[in-house]
């Protein structure tokens, strides 16, 4: 009608509203779904491409020492002592470790230094020295002082081996001086070399004041002397000499070992020393086996250091203490079965694949006794997945005391890669 205002709805507005709404919604859902698919696909790719953690090893046992009673050692009632089985481990000590005067035990270091500077092989005599009038005067002075000496004469010719015999068997103080002058030019220079050599060996509680052990400043502790005893026995020439009950030399004739315990209770050396107190560093052969009476002799060697023994005859006191200790060592060492070939030493926890046993590749039988430290340390291969049953998976270092053996380790089953589903569903 004319004259009345009329509102006219824009044409097409209703149709666009009805048609556009659903399409936009669908489009947005589709885009969101596509984004989600892309994200999921990316995450899946990341999951499938990421490094899978290696299987972890779980040991079957955590033993830290050999089971069984600890050895009973016949320690001396007084002074200081320590003992060990060479290459196996320490059997302990008694009486503390305060440096004490060691007397002629010092001649172990004199011999070691001389043969270090002037090497000998078994059967060799080495350089020959001619005894001088000065050497003879030193002999007379030491004899008058009632020191331990060996007779010599001016012009007598003694080779290095004979001089070492004189030093270690009758424990001749005058020969210690002869060797010092020959090696270093003077006694003070040789003593400086002795102390430097001791320091290089880590003998922080040992000091030498002279090559024969006469001076009170020549002191040490049992554990340091055990280390030197081991070095003496490692040298075939010195090991032979300290095991000799006697030797025959040009002027002195037959000389006898001051180690009166030699040959008793399986004692095979090494050196005595006595001034105001008695000292004895000894080596003992020890049978090995569960039945010592039937075991073969000499499979193990014990070394013991007994220092600062008193009494009316200090050296006899030290030697008697040594024989008691040697007897107590006879039943100490046994052969221990640490691992058997094929024994399960642990298991691998495989991500998504359960567990796989790890087997010892060889048997391990070592020497030991109750309480001796024991450890098993595995080193696994960097890549374990895909290995079949029986494949080598690494090595194990077996340590019992000072003994170390490395054996292979093998898989007791296949080590399979984690499945796709496990890799997709585990972070």
SELO-302440 format. One record per atom (N, C-alpha, C): residue in three letters; x, y, z. Coordinates in pm, whole numbers, plus 32768, in hexadecimal, padded with zeros to 4 digits. Layout:
AlaXYZ...
***
This chain:
Unk80547F878000Unk800080008000Unk8055807B8000Unk801880E47FB2Unk806281607FACUnk805A81A8802DUnk80C881E48051Unk80CA823480C9Unk80F481E78144Unk80FF8165813BUnk812B811881B2Unk81BA80E68199Unk81FD80F78205Unk828780C381FBUnk8287802B81F5Unk82D87FF2819DUnk82E37F608191Unk83787F35819CUnk838D7ECB81ECUnk84187E9181F8Unk84257E228197Unk84887E2A8145Unk849D7DC280DEUnk851D7D778102Unk85157CF5811AUnk85897CA1813EUnk85E27C9080C4Unk865F7CA780D8Unk86BB7C978066Unk86AE7C0B802DUnk86A57C0C7FAAUnk86937B8B7F69Unk87147B387F74Unk87007AB97F88Unk87717A5B7F8BUnk87B17A4A8011Unk87927AA08077Unk87D87A9480F8Unk87B37A15813FUnk873579EC8136Unk870B7972817BUnk874B78F8813BUnk875378F680BBUnk878C78808077Unk881F786D8096Unk886C78E0809AUnk88FB78D180B7Unk8912789E8144Unk88BF78CD81A2Unk88D0789F822BUnk88B7780C8238Unk885477DB81F4Unk8835774D8201Unk889B76F781B9Unk88C977268142Unk892576D280F6Unk89B576DB812AUnk89E777518159Unk8A7377648181Unk8A9777248204Unk8A4277208269Unk8A6376EC82EEUnk8A93765D82EDUnk8A4A760082BAUnk8A75757482BAUnk8AF6755E826BUnk8B0775A58200Unk8B80758F81B1Unk8BFE75BC81FCUnk8BF4762C8240Unk8C67765C828EUnk8C8B75FB82FDUnk8C2575C6833FUnk8C3B756883ACUnk8C8274E9837AUnk8C4E74B7830AUnk8C89743D82D1Unk8D19745782A8Unk8D2A74CF826CUnk8DB174F08240Unk8E1074F582B7Unk8DE375328323Unk8E39753D839AUnk8E5774B483D7Unk8DF1746183DAUnk8E0873D9840EUnk8E6C738F83B8Unk8E5E739D8338Unk8EB9735782DCUnk8F48738882EEUnk8F56740D82FAUnk8FDD7444830FUnk901774128392Unk8FC3741383FCUnk8FF473E3847EUnk901C73518479Unk8FC973038433Unk8FEA72758428Unk906C726083DDUnk907D72B28372Unk90F872A68324Unk917172CA8378Unk9163733783C5Unk91D17360841CUnk91F172F28481Unk918672B784B9Unk919A724D851AUnk91E271D684DCUnk91B871B58461Unk91F87145841CUnk928B71638403Unk92A571DF83D9Unk9331720683BFUnk938371FF843FUnk934A723384AFUnk93917231852EUnk93AB71A2855BUnk93417150854FUnk935170C48578Unk93B7707C8521Unk93B3709B84A1Unk9414705E8447Unk94A27089846AUnk94B1710B8488Unk9535713E84ADUnk956670FD852DUnk950B70F48590Unk953170B4860EUnk9555702285F9Unk950A6FE085A2Unk95296F548586Unk95B26F458546Unk95CE6F9F84E6Unk96516F9B84A5Unk96C06FB2850CUnk96A770158565Unk970B703185CDUnk971F6FB78626Unk96B06F7A864EUnk96B86F0486A3Unk97046E93865EUnk96E96E8185DBUnk97296E148594Unk97BC6E308576Unk97DF6EB2856AUnk98696ED68549Unk98C26EE685C3Unk98876EFC8637Unk98D96F1686AFUnk99246E9786D7Unk99966EAC8719Unk99E66E3A8746Unk999B6DED87B2Unk999C6D6A87A4Unk995D6D158808Unk99C46CF98877Unk999E6D0588F5Unk99FF6CEB8961Unk9A336C5E895CUnk9AB56C4F897BUnk9AF26BCB897DUnk9AB96B7789EEUnk9ABC6AF489E1Unk9A966A9F8A52Unk9AF06ABC8ACAUnk9ABA6AB08B40Unk9B086AC78BBBUnk9B2C6A438BFBUnk9BA56A3F8C37Unk9BD669C48C74Unk9BB769C48D09Unk9B8269568D38Unk9B6669438DC6Unk9BB668CB8DF6Unk9C1A68DF8E4FUnk9C6E686F8E7BUnk9C1E68098ECAUnk9C4B678D8EC1Unk9C0867218F09Unk9C31671F8F9CUnk9CAA67518FBAUnk9CDA674F9044Unk9D2B67CD905DUnk9D3567F390DAUnk9D7F686C90FFUnk9DE6684C916BUnk9E2367D49164Unk9E8567AD91C8Unk9EFE680A91C4Unk9F2F68319238Unk9FA368899240UnkA01C6844927DUnkA00C67C992ACUnkA07D677E92E4UnkA06166E992DBUnkA0CC669B92E0UnkA0BE660A92DCUnkA07F65DA935FUnkA01965889358Unk9FDB655893D4UnkA03664F8941FUnkA01964E6949EUnkA066648A94F0UnkA0B164D2955EUnkA0E5648795BEUnkA12E64C5962FUnkA1AF65059601UnkA1D265719643UnkA25165B39623UnkA2C66562965BUnkA33B656B961BUnkA3AE651D9648UnkA3D9654496D6UnkA40C64E3971EUnkA44264FB97A4UnkA4DA64FB9799UnkA517657097ACUnkA5A76580979EUnkA5E865829828UnkA657653D9837UnkA6A1653B98B6UnkA6F965B798BFUnkA6BE662798E2UnkA70966A498EAUnkA76966A29961UnkA7DB66E59955UnkA83666ED99C8UnkA7F6673B9A3AUnkA81E671A9AB3UnkA7E2675A9B29UnkA80C67EB9B38UnkA87F680E9B00UnkA8B468969B0FUnkA8E368CB9A87UnkA905694C9A85UnkA93969889A0CUnkA8CE699B99A1UnkA8FB69A19925UnkA8A369BA98B4UnkA8B3694C984BUnkA847692E9807UnkA84E68C597A0UnkA7E268DB9738UnkA7FB68A896C2UnkA79968A99655UnkA7B8683495FAUnkA753680195B6UnkA7686791955BUnkA707679894E8UnkA72F67629476UnkA6DA675D93FFUnkA70366E893A8UnkA6AB66C2934EUnkA6CB665E92EAUnkA6E666A89268UnkA75C66969231UnkA78466E191BBUnkA72266CD9148UnkA6F8673C9110UnkA69D6738909FUnkA60D671A90C2UnkA5F067039144UnkA56866E2916DUnkA52F674E91C7UnkA570676B9238UnkA53D67D4928EUnkA57767D09319UnkA55168349368UnkA583684293F0UnkA53667E99450UnkA57F67B194B1UnkA5416763951CUnkA53B67B1959EUnkA56368319598UnkA5556886960DUnkA5DA68AA964EUnkA5D068EA96C0UnkA64669169709UnkA6286915979EUnkA691692397EEUnkA67F692C987FUnkA6E5698D98B8UnkA6C369C79929UnkA7226A1A9973UnkA73B6AA4993FUnkA6E86AD698E3UnkA6F96B5F98B2UnkA75D6B699842UnkA7816BE49822UnkA7DE6BFC97B2UnkA8306C7A97CAUnkA87C6C789836UnkA8D66CE69855UnkA9616CC39823UnkA9A26D1A97D6UnkAA286CF997A3UnkAA876CD09814UnkAACA6C619800UnkAB266C2B9863UnkABA86C039820UnkAC146BF9986CUnkAC966BD89833UnkAC926B4A97FBUnkACC26B3A977EUnkACB76AB8973BUnkAD3D6A6F972FUnkADAA6AAF9755UnkAE2E6A709753UnkAE4C6A3596C9UnkAE7E69B996C4UnkAEAF69819646UnkAE41695F95E2UnkADC4696B9608UnkAD58695F95A6UnkAD6B69C89538UnkADB16A36955AUnkADCD6AA094F8UnkAE1B6A6B9480UnkAE6069FB9491UnkAEB169C79424UnkAE5D699593AFUnkADDB697F93C5UnkAD8369619353UnkAD8569D592F1UnkAD7A6A4F9324UnkAD7C6AC392CCUnkAE066AD4928BUnkAE716ABB92D7UnkAEF76AC5929DUnkAF056A659227UnkAED869E9923AUnkAEE1698691CEUnkAE8969AE9158UnkAE0F69DC9173UnkADB46A049107UnkADEE6A7790B6UnkAE286AD890FAUnkAE5F6B4B90B3UnkAED96B239060UnkAF306ACE9098UnkAFA66AA2904EUnkAF7F6A568FD0UnkAF2269F78FDDUnkAEFD69A78F68UnkAEA769F68F06UnkAE646A5F8F38UnkAE1B6AB98EDFUnkAE7D6B088E88UnkAEEA6B348EC6UnkAF4F6B818E7FUnkAFAA6B288E2BUnkAFBC6AAC8E57UnkB0196A508E14UnkAFD169CA8E02UnkAF7769BF8DA1UnkAF2269478D93UnkAF7268C78D7DUnkAF3F685B8DB7UnkAF7867D68DA6UnkAF0A67768D7CUnkAF30670F8D31UnkAED766A18D13UnkAF0966268D5BUnkAEB165C58D6EUnkAED965498DB1UnkAF50650A8D68UnkAFB264E18DB5UnkB02964A48D7BUnkB09965058D5DUnkB07B65878D62UnkB0E265EC8D48UnkB12766158DC9UnkB1A966358DBEUnkB1F266678E32UnkB1F466FF8E37UnkB1F2673D8DBFUnkB1F767CE8DBAUnkB28468048DC7UnkB29168878DD4UnkB31568C48DDFUnkB36268908E58UnkB3E7688A8E4AUnkB43D685C8EB7UnkB48268D28EF9UnkB47F68D48F7EUnkB4C2693E8FCBUnkB53A69029012UnkB5A5694E9016UnkB61C69269060UnkB61D696E90E6UnkB62569209152UnkB623695C91D8UnkB6A369AD91EFUnkB6916A27921CUnkB7016A83922FUnkB72D6A8292C2UnkB7A16ABB92DEUnkB7C96ACB936BUnkB7616B1A93BBUnkB7216B7C937BUnkB6B96BC893C0UnkB6436B6D93E4UnkB61C6B169388UnkB5B16AB693A4UnkB5D66A5C9419UnkB6556A33941DUnkB68369DC9489UnkB67F6A27950FUnkB6A46AA59510UnkB6A06AF3958BUnkB6106B0395BDUnkB5B26B169560UnkB5256B1D9587UnkB4F96A9B95C8UnkB5276A2B9591UnkB50769A995CBUnkB53C69A0965AUnkB5B969C99670UnkB5F569C196F6UnkB5AC6A1B9758UnkB5886A93972CUnkB5406AF09784UnkB4B86AB697ADUnkB46F6A82974DUnkB3EB6A49976BUnkB3F869CF97C5UnkB461698097AFUnkB47669099801UnkB49669319891UnkB4EA699698A1UnkB50D69C59927UnkB4956A009970UnkB4376A389922UnkB3BC6A6F995EUnkB3556A019978UnkB37B6983995DUnkB325690F996FUnkB2A669169918UnkB2B8695198A2UnkB24B69539841UnkB24A68CD97F6UnkB1E268BB97A8UnkB1D768449755UnkB22F685896DAUnkB293680296C6UnkB2F36817965AUnkB30E67949611UnkB35467A0959EUnkB38A672D9556UnkB41C674A9537UnkB47266EA9553UnkB50166FC953FUnkB522670F94ACUnkB578676F9492UnkB5AE6786940BUnkB644679E9419UnkB68B67A593A8UnkB71A67C293A9UnkB73968209336UnkB79C68789347UnkB7C368CF92D9UnkB7E9687D925DUnkB7B968A691EBUnkB7D5685F916FUnkB77267F1914FUnkB71B67CF91ADUnkB6B567689192UnkB654679B9128UnkB62F674390CEUnkB5D467699062UnkB54B6729907CUnkB4E5677E9082UnkB45A67529098UnkB4026791902FUnkB3B1673F8FECUnkB35667788F89UnkB2D667A98FCEUnkB28267EA8F7FUnkB20868268FB9UnkB1B067BE8FFEUnkB1A167488FC0UnkB14D66E08FFCUnkB18566B59083UnkB20766A2908BUnkB245667A910AUnkB23566E79174UnkB2416763914CUnkB23067D291ABUnkB1A167D791E0UnkB13F67BC9188UnkB0B467B991B5UnkB09C67429212UnkB0DE66D191F7UnkB0D666609254UnkB10C668992DCUnkB17F66CB92DEUnkB1BC66F5935DUnkB165675A93A6UnkB12067AD935BUnkB0C868129397UnkB04F67D293D9UnkB01267719396UnkAF8F673E93C0UnkAF9666BD9412UnkAFFE666D9405UnkB00365ED944DUnkB04465FD94D6UnkB0C5662094E1UnkB0FC663A9566UnkB0DF66C99597UnkB09C67199542UnkB07467A29565UnkB0EC67F99586UnkB14E67FD952BUnkB1CC68429544UnkB1BD68D99535UnkB1D2692095A5UnkB1CB69B295A1UnkB23A69ED954BUnkB2B369B39552UnkB32269E99504UnkB30969DD946EUnkB2C069759444UnkB2A2696693B5UnkB23A69CB9389UnkB1E069F393E3UnkB1806A5D93C2UnkB1CB6ADE93A0UnkB2366AF893E9UnkB2876B7093CDUnkB2D16B619348UnkB3086AEB932FUnkB34C6AD392AFUnkB2EE6AED9239UnkB2756AB89242UnkB2146AC991D5UnkB1EA6B5B91C6UnkB1DA6BA19236UnkB1B26C2E9231UnkB21D6C8191EBUnkB29C6C6C9212UnkB3096CB891D4UnkB3156C989140UnkB3016C19911CUnkB30B6BF1908EUnkB29C6C31903CUnkB2226C30906FUnkB1B16C619020UnkB1AC6CF99019UnkB1BF6D3C908AUnkB1A66DCD9090UnkB2236E2090A8UnkB2946DE190C4UnkB30F6E2C90DDUnkB3276E4B916FUnkB2BB6E4891BFUnkB2C96E61924EUnkB24C6E2D9295UnkB2596E179317UnkB1E66DE99364UnkB1776E529367UnkB1966ED49382UnkB12A6F379385UnkB0DE6F409300UnkB1266F379291UnkB0E46F3D920FUnkB0896EC491FAUnkB0B76E519227UnkB0646DD99219UnkAFE86DE29271UnkAFF86E1592EBUnkAF856E229345UnkAF1E6E829309UnkAF4D6EEC92CAUnkAEF06F489287UnkAEA26EFE921AUnkAEE46EA691D2UnkAEA06E58916BUnkAE3D6DF691A9UnkAE606DBD921BUnkAE046D629261UnkAD816DAA9284UnkAD8F6E2092BCUnkAD176E6C92E5UnkACC76E9C926DUnkAD0C6EC09201UnkACC46EE99189UnkAC796E73914DUnkACB76DFE914FUnkAC756D86911AUnkABFC6D619170UnkAC0C6D6C91F4UnkAB9C6D51924EUnkAB286DAF9232UnkAB476E2E921CUnkAADE6E9091FEUnkAA996E6F917BUnkAAE56E439117UnkAAAA6E229096UnkAA4D6DAA90A0UnkAA626D559103UnkAA0D6CE19119UnkA9956D019173UnkA9906D7B91A5UnkA9226DA291FCUnkA9336D73928BUnkA9AE6D5692B5UnkA9C66D29933FUnkA9D56DA2939AUnkA9656DDF93B8UnkA9656E5F93FFUnkA98C6E549492UnkA9906DDA94C8UnkA9B46DC89555UnkAA396D7F9564UnkAA8E6D8D94FFUnkAB116D4B9501UnkAB7F6DB194EBUnkABE86DA8953DUnkAC5B6E02952DUnkACDA6DB49547UnkAD406DD094F5UnkADC06D8C9502UnkAE2D6DF0952DUnkAE7C6DC69591UnkAEEC6E1895BEUnkAF716DDE9593UnkAF706D609564UnkAFEB6D1D9539UnkAFC46CA194E9UnkB0226C6394A0UnkAFFE6BF0944BUnkAFF46B6C9496UnkB0226B659514UnkB0206AE7955DUnkAFB56AE195C8UnkAF7E6B5395F4UnkAF166B56965AUnkAF4A6B6C96E6UnkAFC86B9496F3UnkB0036BA69778UnkAFD06C2297C0UnkAFB16C8B9774UnkAF8E6D0997B5UnkAEFD6D0897E5UnkAEE06D499857UnkAE566D4E988AUnkADF66D94982DUnkAE286DE597CFUnkADD06E2E9773UnkAD9B6DD69701UnkADC96D5A96F9UnkAD966CFE9693UnkAD1A6CBA96CBUnkACA56CEB96A1UnkAC276CBE96DBUnkABBF6CA1966FUnkAB5B6C539696UnkAAEE6C339638UnkAA796BF89685UnkAA116BD29638UnkA99B6B919670UnkA9846B0E9625UnkA9376AB0965FUnkA9266A2D9620UnkA8F16A339591UnkA88B6A839574UnkA8506A8394EEUnkA8B46AAF9485UnkA90C6B0F94A5UnkA9736B399446UnkA9D66AC8942BUnkA9F76A7D9492UnkAA556A0E9480UnkAA18699B9432UnkA993698A943DUnkA950692593EBUnkA95F69479357UnkA95369C69337UnkA96069EF92ACUnkA9EC69D29277UnkAA5269EE92C9UnkAADB69D1929FUnkAAF3693B9294UnkAAB868ED92F0UnkAAC7685C92E9UnkAA8F68269266UnkAA1E685D923BUnkA9E4683491BBUnkAA4168519147UnkAA8668C4914CUnkAAE568E790E1UnkAB5E688A90E2UnkAB8C6866915AUnkABFC68079163UnkABD767839122UnkAB5F6751913EUnkAB3466D09108UnkAB1766D79073UnkAAF7674C9040UnkAADF675B8FB0UnkAB6167548F60UnkABD167708FA3UnkAC52676B8F5EUnkAC8B66DE8F6DUnkAC9B66928F00UnkACC766068F0BUnkAD4D65F68F53UnkADAA66538F3FUnkAE2E66478F7CUnkAE24665B9013UnkADDE66C3903EUnkADD266DD90CDUnkAD7E66719110UnkAD15664290CBUnkACC165D89104UnkAD14655A911BUnkAD71653C90C0UnkADC764C890D1UnkAE2364DB9149UnkAE5E65519155UnkAEC0656891C0UnkAE7F655E924AUnkAE0C659E925CUnkADCF659E92E2UnkAD9B6515930AUnkAD9064B992AAUnkAD61643292CAUnkADD563D492ECUnkAE52640592DDUnkAEC763B192F6UnkAEE863AB938AUnkAF01633393BBUnkAF2963229447UnkAFBB6347945BUnkB00B634293F1UnkB099635F93FDUnkB0D363829375UnkB14C63B69377UnkB19563D492FCUnkB22963C09317UnkB27763AB92AEUnkB307639892BBUnkB34D6407926EUnkB3A4645092B5UnkB3E864C3927BUnkB48064B1928AUnkB4D064F79237UnkB56064DA922EUnkB5AB64DF92B3UnkB5A3654A92FDUnkB5EF65589379UnkB59E652A93F1UnkB522655093F8UnkB4CE652E946CUnkB4AB649A9471UnkB4AF645693FEUnkB48863CA93FBUnkB3F163BC9402UnkB3BF635B944CUnkB32F63459456UnkB2F463A594BDUnkB29063F19492UnkB24A644D94EBUnkB1B9641F94F4UnkB17D64359568UnkB0F864019582UnkB09264729590UnkB0176452956CUnkAFAA64B49570UnkAF8564D29600UnkAF7B65529620UnkAF52657C96A6UnkAEBF655B96BFUnkAE7665439654UnkADE9651B9660UnkADE464879686UnkADE9646C970BUnkADEA63E2973AUnkAD64639C9724UnkACFA63E79706UnkAC7763AA96EEUnkAC6A6376965FUnkACCA6397960AUnkACC3636E957EUnkACBA62D69574UnkAC5862A69526UnkAC4662169515UnkABE561D99578UnkABBC622495DDUnkAB5A61F4963EUnkAAD0622F961DUnkAA6961DF9630UnkA9DE620E9620UnkA9C762529599UnkAA09621C9532UnkA9FC625094A9UnkAA3162DE9498UnkAA8B630994EEUnkAAC8638E94E2UnkAB376388947AUnkAB3263E39417UnkAB9263E193A7UnkABE36463939DUnkABED64B09405UnkAC39652F9408UnkABF3658E9468UnkAC18660D947DUnkAC6A665A9421UnkACDE669B946DUnkACC166EB94D8UnkAD2C67369519UnkAD0D675195ABUnkAD76674795FDUnkAD6C6766968CUnkADB267EA96A9UnkAD9A6820971FUnkADDF6897974CUnkADD368A497E3UnkAE4368BF9826UnkAE3E68C898B8UnkAEAD692198EDUnkAE8569809942UnkAEE669CC9990UnkAEB569CA9A21UnkAE5C6A259A43UnkAE1E6A219AC6UnkAD9B69D49AC4UnkAD5E69CD9A4DUnkACE369809A3BUnkACF4692199C5UnkAC9C68BF99BEUnkACA6685D9952UnkAC3E687698E6UnkAC6768619869UnkAC0E687597F6UnkAC1F68019796UnkABB267DB9756UnkABB6676B96F9UnkAB4F6784968BUnkAB80678E960FUnkAB286793959AUnkAB36670D9554UnkAAC866C39548UnkAAD166399518UnkAA71661F94A5UnkAA9665BA9458UnkAA40658693EDUnkAA1E64F69410UnkA9A064D293F9UnkA96F644D941EUnkA921641193ABUnkA94363989386UnkA8F163509324UnkA87163209369UnkA80163309322UnkA77E630C935BUnkA73862AC92FDUnkA70E6238932EUnkA6C361DD92D8UnkA63A621592BBUnkA60161ED924BUnkA57F62209222UnkA51F61AC9210UnkA4A761B99246UnkA44161539234UnkA3ED614392AFUnkA37F60FC92A2UnkA32660E79313UnkA36560889378UnkA3C56035934BUnkA40A5FD993A3UnkA4A05FF8939CUnkA4D4604E93F4UnkA560607993E9UnkA5C2600593ECUnkA5A05F979430UnkA5FD5F28943BUnkA6175EE693B4UnkA5B35EED9359UnkA5C25EAC92D8UnkA5DB5F0F9267UnkA5DC5F8F9286UnkA5EF5FF3921DUnkA6825FFE91F7UnkA69B602A917EUnkA726603A9153UnkA76460B39197UnkA7E360AA91B1UnkA829611591F7UnkA85061859197UnkA85C61FD91CEUnkA892626C9184UnkA83562AF9123UnkA7B462939129UnkA75862D590CDUnkA73F636690F6UnkA75763859172UnkA749640F91A1UnkA7BE642E91FBUnkA7E264AD9203UnkA85264D89256UnkA822654792B4UnkA83465319333UnkA81465989395UnkA89265E293BDUnkA885666493D2UnkA8F366B39407UnkA8C566F49488UnkA91D66F394EAUnkA8FB672A956DUnkA96E6781959DUnkA94C67EC95E3UnkA9B168439620UnkA996684A96B6UnkA9FA68249704UnkA9EF68239796UnkAA5C687F97CAUnkAA3468EE9807UnkAA9469549832UnkAA8A696E98C8UnkAAF969A198FEUnkAAFD69D49988UnkAAE0696799F0UnkAB2168F299DEUnkAB1168869A40UnkAB7C68949AADUnkAB53687A9B28UnkABAE68899B99UnkABDB68049BD1UnkABF668039C54UnkAC2367899C96UnkACB967899CA9UnkACEB67209CEBUnkAD7A67139D04UnkADC767059C82UnkAD8E66B99C24UnkADC966A89B9EUnkAD6266D69B36UnkAD6067569B18UnkACF7678C9AC2UnkACEB67489A39UnkAD5D672399FEUnkAD5666E3997AUnkAD13665A9984UnkAD35660E99ECUnkACF4658C99FEUnkAC5F659F9A16UnkAC3A66079A61UnkABAC66259A77UnkAB66663F99F3UnkABA5668D999CUnkAB6A66AD9919UnkAB5E663098C2UnkABC665DC98C3UnkABC265639871UnkAB58650298A4UnkAB4B64F49927UnkAAE4649C995FUnkAA5964CF993CUnkAA4865549943UnkA9C6658E991EUnkA9AA6574988AUnkAA12657A9839UnkAA01656097ABUnkA9D664D1978FUnkAA11647297D6UnkA9EB63E697C2UnkA95B63CD97ECUnkA92F640D9857UnkA8A463FE9882UnkA84464379819UnkA86664AB97E5UnkA81364E6977DUnkA812648E9700UnkA885645996DBUnkA88D64049664UnkA83563899672UnkA832634E96E8UnkA7DC62D996FDUnkA74962FF96EFUnkA72463749723UnkA697639C971BUnkA66D63BD968DUnkA6CD63DD9636UnkA6AC63FE95ABUnkA69063829556UnkA6B7630D9587UnkA6AE62959534UnkA6206270950DUnkA5BE62959561UnkA53262709543UnkA4DE62E69514UnkA51F635294EDUnkA4D563CD94CEUnkA49A63CD9442UnkA4EA63AD93DFUnkA4C363C69354UnkA478634D931BUnkA40B636992D6UnkA3C26301928FUnkA39C63349204UnkA37F62D791ADUnkA35462FE9127UnkA2BC6313912BUnkA29163899104UnkA20563B1910FUnkA1C463B19085UnkA151636E907AUnkA10463728FFEUnkA0AB63EE9002UnkA0D564548FB8UnkA08A64D28FB8UnkA01664CA8F56UnkA02D64948EDFUnk9FC464858E7AUnk9FD864018E30Unk9F6A63C78E02Unk9F6D63528DADUnk9F4163778D20Unk9F7B63378CBDUnk9F5363538C33Unk9EBF63368C21Unk9E7863958BE6Unk9DE963888BD1Unk9D9563B88C46Unk9DD563DF8CB4Unk9D8A64118D28Unk9D4B64998D08Unk9CD264AE8D38Unk9C8E652D8D24Unk9CCB65968D82Unk9D0365FE8D47Unk9D4166678D98Unk9CE666E18DA6Unk9C7866E18D5FUnk9C1A67518D65Unk9BB667458CF4Unk9B6A67AE8CE1Unk9B0967AE8C74Unk9AFD68388C37Unk9AD968398BB8Unk9AC168B58B70Unk9A2C68D28B70Unk9A0669478B9EUnk997C69738B94Unk996C69BB8B0FUnk9926697B8AB2Unk991A69AF8A2AUnk989969FF8A1EUnk98A06A7F89F9Unk98266ACE89E9Unk97C36A8B898BUnk974E6A6D89C0Unk96E76A2E8970Unk96FE699C8953Unk976A69628989Unk978A68D88966Unk97A5687F89DDUnk978268A98A54Unk979668578AC9Unk982768518AF2Unk985667DC8B21Unk98DE67CD8B50Unk9925675E8B04Unk99AB676D8AF8Unk99FF67098AB7Unk9A7266E98B15Unk9A8866698B39Unk9AF766478B93Unk9B7E66608B51Unk9BE066868BA4Unk9C69669A8B76Unk9CBE662D8BB6Unk9D0C65E58B63Unk9D53656F8B91Unk9DEA65838B8DUnk9E3065498BEFUnk9EC3654D8BF3Unk9EFA64F78B82Unk9F5A652E8B38Unk9F9364E58AC7Unk9FFE64828AEDUnkA034648B8B66UnkA098642C8B93UnkA09864288C2BUnkA0D263BF8C61UnkA0DA63B08CF2UnkA14B64068D29UnkA13C64328DA6UnkA1A364808DE9UnkA1C1643E8E6EUnkA23D640D8E7CUnkA26C63D28EF9UnkA2EA641C8F25UnkA2E3645D8F97UnkA35264AE8FC8UnkA37464879057UnkA3E464BB9088UnkA40E649E9110UnkA3CD65009171UnkA3B364D291E9UnkA378652D924AUnkA35F64EC92D0UnkA31565359322UnkA2F1650893A8UnkA277655893D6UnkA238652B943FUnkA1C265709470UnkA1DD66029491UnkA187665A945DUnkA19566E99478UnkA1E567359411UnkA22966F293B5UnkA2766739934EUnkA215677E92EEUnkA23467F992C9UnkA1DA68499276UnkA1C4680991EEUnkA14B681C91BAUnkA12267E0913BUnkA0C7684190F2UnkA0D7684E906FUnkA07E68A59022UnkA06F68708F94Unk9FF868898F5AUnk9FD968628ED0Unk9FAB68E08E87Unk9FF4690A8E22Unk9FD569878DDDUnk9FBC696C8D49Unk9F3C697A8D1AUnk9F1F695F8C8DUnk9F3769DB8C36Unk9F5E69C38BBAUnk9F656A2B8B53Unk9F1A69F68ADBUnk9EA66A338ABCUnk9E4F6A008A51Unk9E6F6A4389CCUnk9E5269FB8961Unk9E636A3288DAUnk9E066AAA88C7Unk9E2F6B078871Unk9DDF6B7F885AUnk9D5E6B5E8810Unk9D626AFD87B8Unk9CEB6AD6876DUnk9CC56A478791Unk9C536A3A87D1Unk9C2569B687FFUnk9BAE698287AFUnk9B5D69DE8779Unk9AE569B48732Unk9B08696586B5Unk9ABC68FD869EUnk9AD068AA8629Unk9B2E68358640Unk9B6C682E86B7Unk9BC567BD86D2Unk9B74673F86EEUnk9BA666D186BCUnk9B62665286CEUnk9B8F660E874FUnk9B4665AA8778Unk9B6C655C87ECUnk9BF7652087D7Unk9C4E652C883BUnk9CD664FA8830Unk9D39655F87FEUnk9D0A65D687D4Unk9D65663E87A3Unk9DAC6680881AUnk9E2666B087FFUnk9E7266F68866Unk9E34677E887FUnk9E1B679E88FEUnk9DDD681F8920Unk9E3B687B896CUnk9EB3684B898CUnk9F11689F89D5Unk9F77684C8A1FUnk9FB368898A84UnkA01768458AD6Unk9FFB68618B69UnkA03768108BBFUnkA02C68278C4FUnkA0B8681E8C8BUnkA0DC68848CD9UnkA15B68838D21UnkA14168498DACUnkA18367DA8DC8UnkA17567978E48UnkA1F167B68E9CUnkA1DE67F18F11UnkA24D68148F69UnkA23B67CD8FEEUnkA2A367879018UnkA2A7674A909DUnkA32B677490DCUnkA32367CD913EUnkA39D68079174UnkA3E768519106UnkA466682D90EFUnkA4B7686C9088UnkA4AF68239002UnkA46767B38FFDUnkA45C67658F83UnkA3ED679C8F2BUnkA40867A38EAAUnkA3A767D88E4BUnkA3A0677B8DD2UnkA32667598DAAUnkA31167078D33UnkA29A673F8CE7UnkA2A767488C62UnkA23C677B8C0DUnkA20567078BBCUnkA18166F58BC0UnkA14066888B77UnkA0D466C18B1CUnkA0B066788AB0UnkA04366A58A59Unk9FBC66898A98Unk9F5866D68A70Unk9ECD66C18A99Unk9E7966A48A1DUnk9E1866498A2AUnk9DC4662389BAUnk9D31662F89DCUnk9CE166498976Unk9C5166578989Unk9C1165CD8995Unk9BB865C089F9Unk9B6F65448A0AUnk9AF0653F89B8Unk9AD765A38967Unk9A6265A98911Unk9A73661988ACUnk9A1B6622884BUnk9A22668B87E6Unk99FD67128823Unk9A3F677A87F6Unk9A2268028824Unk99DD684A87B0Unk9958685087B5Unk990A68848744Unk98F3691A8752Unk98E4695B86DEUnk98C469E986DCUnk983869FF8716Unk98226A6D875CUnk979B6A8B878BUnk973A6A968716Unk96BE6A698728Unk96596A6E86BEUnk96336AFE869DUnk95F46B118626Unk95C66B9485FFUnk95616BCA8663Unk95056B758690Unk94A06BA286EFUnk94E16BD08771Unk954B6B87879FUnk958D6BB0881BUnk95D26C378808Unk96106C4A8793Unk96586CC7877AUnk95F96D3B876CUnk957F6D20873AUnk951D6D8C872CUnk94DD6DB287B0Unk94D56D528808Unk94886D6A8885Unk94DF6D8288FFUnk95656D7F88EEUnk95BE6D998961Unk96106E158948Unk96116E6D89A9Unk965A6EEB8999Unk96F16ED2899C
***
